[in-house]
Amino acid sequence: MKIHTEGTPNPNALKFVLDQIISPLKTYNFANKEAAKNSPLALQLFEINAVQEVFIGKDFITISKGPGANWDSIYEKILEVINKYFEIDQPVVLKDESSVSDDSGMTDIVKKIHEILDSKIRPAVASDGGDIIFDSYENGILKLHLQGACSTCPSSVMTLKAGVESMLKREIPELLEVISV
């Protein structure tokens, strides 16, 4: 397996891009070791001192480190864990406990939000090592979860307001505001 690293807008996050698909259908965000109980890969990465968050995308893993840690001290360890893990060909998550979304009860506006998020916004955010997940929409207010490199990025508010909110408002006039939860 080949891995290359890409920087992200977040100085405390690096994106490790693999030459194979590791999570074809969804992303996984592990904000801490306790949340990673169903992912042996994430658990192993959390064993590395300074790793604070692990985000698994379609063909990449974004690692967020503590602000006082130095990438030089953990970079090789991260590569070693990832390489060894995929040598034994295990899934990134053993048991997925998240629910599958059912769009039958969604309003037309919520369906349109999901469509725009999935087709335009999430791919762009994934290129920066993160993800944006729909939380809720009520009374013109859209709540989204920022994950991966985006969750602690200094420019996340700008991205959310100037990028995501403005794009969605052009398509959905009923939308009043987008906020991160």
WOJORA-V557059 format. One record per helix or strand of 3 or more residues. SS is the DSSP state (hx for helix, st for strand). FROM is the first residue (numbers start at 1). TO is the last residue. If there is no record, write none. Layout:
# WOJORA-V557059
<<SS	FROM	TO> <SS	FROM	TO>>
This chain:
# WOJORA-V557059
<<st	3	7> <st	13	18> <st	28	30> <hx	34	36> <hx	40	46> <st	51	56> <st	60	65> <hx	71	87> <hx	103	105> <hx	108	126> <st	130	138> <st	141	148> <hx	156	171> <st	177	180>>
